[in-house]
Amino acid sequence: MTGMLGHPVAENPIDLMFDAVYAHYGLNWQFWKNDVATTELLRPAIKGLAPLGYRGVGITVPYKVDVIPLLDEIDDDVKAIGAANYLTIEDGRLIGHNNDGKGVVKAIQKQRSLKGAQVVMLGAGGAGRAMAVEIAWAGAAQLTLVTRREEQGREVAERITAVSGVPAHWQAWSSPVQVPAGTTVLMNATHLGCAPELEPVPVDWSTVAPGCLAVDVITNPRITPFLQMAREHGCGVVDGVEMLVQLAMQLFTLWTGIVPEEEVFQRAVAAALGE
């Protein structure tokens, strides 16, 4: 049994995707989404995983940082990033890992190299910080973190530079967000644009160069209001579903020992989204 802990989780297609892939490979496995409504409920939820027979679980918003003190062990990626997005359960011990950033890097690199990229990231939560660190490790020249909370933005920027040597800066959130000149990758790492609300991300698109690549972490819908605006502005786009597929393939291999074909995951997530 595998699953995910977070809040909210209803609109995420990950369970339908994993269950379809398990069936494709003839595995009698299931993936359960678990909505943990408050931070106070996270501890008992985590404690119940091993007794319930879970093999591994994903950790999604808003618990990627809060989960760390509840684990028996964390790997080097979690130590560097300060957030965990999945757990493996071995002999009753809960071990935290993070491949959020690896998924986004693979998705972006299918379109362009990150070497020398000037990256602006909107939001710097658990997923955002992991992506920012991995993007820095992949060769970005500079990162700018745009957040509402100065303390959070500066802390993540300092962490990025400390573990990668890549300059990272904080910029205050404004409405609309003014994107620095020279930006080559613009990422939305906030919840804005998620179904069913579909809130727009307040970007001043006149400050975005048409050649900029727009990246969104939202998985449902595939093309968010942010990505739709980016397309209309002449930007290339990378959607959150592509990132989900890349990181899910890694989890599938770690949990089952099987290296899946990407096309199997792509078909499964398309079906889950009704495409």
C-alpha positions, 0 to 999 in steps of 0.5 A, a space after each residue: 500500500 502506498 499513498 499521500 498525505 497533505 491538505 487539500 488533496 482532492 483535486 490531485 490525480 496522483 492516485 488514479 495515475 498510480 493505480 493505473 500503472 500498478 495495474 499495468 504492471 500486474 501489481 496488487 498495489 493501491 495508492 491512497 490519498 489522505 487528507 490531513 486537515 491540520 498540523 496537529 493531526 500530522 503526527 498521529 497520521 505519520 505514526 499510523 503509516 507503518 502499522 497500517 502496512 504502507 510501503 511508502 507515501 508522498 508528502 504534499 502541501 503544507 507538510 513538507 517541512 513540518 514532517 521532518 521532525 516526525 521521521 526516524 531518518 532523512 537523506 542528504 537531499 532533505 538535509 540540504 533542502 529542508 523539506 521532504 516530499 516522500 517517505 520510504 518505510 523500511 522495517 518500521 522506520 520512516 525515512 524522508 527523501 526529496 525528489 520534487 526538484 529532480 522532477 522539475 529539472 527533468 521536465 524543464 530540461 526536456 525543453 531547454 538547458 538550465 545552464 546559465 538560466 536566470 530564474 524567478 520563482 513565485 513562492 518558496 514553500 516546501 516544493 518551491 525550496 526543493 525545486 530552487 535548490 535542484 535548479 541551482 545544482 543543475 547550473 542556473 546562474 541566479 535565482 530570485 524568490 518572490 514571496 509574501 513573507 520576507 523571512 521565508 524568502 530570505 531563509 530559502 535564498 540563503 539556503 540555496 546559496 549555502 548549498 550550491 554557491 549560486 546567488 539567490 535573492 529575495 524580492 517582495 511580492 507585489 500585485 502585479 509581480 514585476 519580473 526582473 529584466 533578463 529572466 529566462 525561466 519564470 516559475 509559479 510554485 504557489 497554489 494559485 491556479 489550482 482547481 476548482 478556484 483557478 485563481 490567476 497569478 498576478 504577473 505584469 506580463 509586460 515585464 516578461 520577455 516572450 522567450 521566457 519559459 513559464 513553469 507551473 507546479 499545479 497539476 490540475 488543470 494541466 494548463 493553468 491561468 498562469 500558463 495560458 497567459 504565458 502562452 498568449 504572451 509567446 512563452 514556452 510552458 512546462 506544466 505541473 503534470 509533466 513534473 508529476 510524471 517525472 517524480 512519480 516514475 522515480 517513486 514507482 521505481 524506488 517503491 516497487 523495484 520496476 523501471 516503468 516506461 514513461 509512456 505508461 505514466 503519461 497515458 495514466 495521468 491523461 486518463 486521470 485528468 479526463 484528457 
